[in-house]
Amino acid sequence: MRRRETIRARKAGEKHTVRIHWRELAKQYGLGRNAIEWMRPAFQICE
């Protein structure tokens, strides 16, 4: 049981990190608005 809880907590933390940072990282790597909008569906699970 504890292992499952740990895995769930880790996944939740990863989703939170992605939700907060993916747009900023995309801009940092020079991706334009169109590219960011194109990627949005891939990250929608985190929002």
C-alpha positions as CSV (number, residue, x, y, z in Angstrom):
1,M,0.0,0.0,0.0
2,R,2.7,2.5,0.9
3,R,4.4,2.0,-2.4
4,R,1.3,2.9,-4.3
5,E,0.8,6.0,-2.2
6,T,4.4,7.0,-2.9
7,I,4.0,6.5,-6.6
8,R,0.7,8.5,-6.6
9,A,2.3,11.4,-4.7
10,R,5.3,11.4,-7.0
11,K,3.0,11.5,-10.1
12,A,1.0,14.3,-8.6
13,G,4.2,16.3,-7.9
14,E,5.4,15.8,-11.5
15,K,2.1,16.9,-12.9
16,H,2.2,20.0,-10.7
17,T,5.8,20.8,-11.9
18,V,4.8,20.4,-15.5
19,R,1.7,22.4,-15.2
20,I,3.6,25.4,-13.7
21,H,6.7,25.3,-15.9
22,W,6.1,23.9,-19.3
23,R,5.1,27.2,-21.0
24,E,8.1,29.0,-19.4
25,L,10.5,26.3,-20.6
26,A,9.0,26.4,-24.1
27,K,9.7,30.1,-24.2
28,Q,13.2,29.6,-22.8
29,Y,14.0,27.2,-25.6
30,G,12.7,29.7,-28.2
31,L,9.4,28.1,-29.1
32,G,6.9,30.6,-30.4
33,R,3.3,31.0,-29.5
34,N,2.1,28.7,-32.3
35,A,4.4,25.9,-31.2
36,I,3.3,26.4,-27.6
37,E,-0.4,26.2,-28.6
38,W,0.3,23.2,-30.7
39,M,1.9,21.4,-27.7
40,R,-1.0,22.4,-25.3
41,P,-3.0,19.2,-25.9
42,A,-0.1,17.1,-24.8
43,F,0.1,18.9,-21.5
44,Q,-3.6,19.3,-20.9
45,I,-3.7,16.3,-18.6
46,C,-1.6,18.3,-16.2
47,E,-3.9,21.3,-16.1
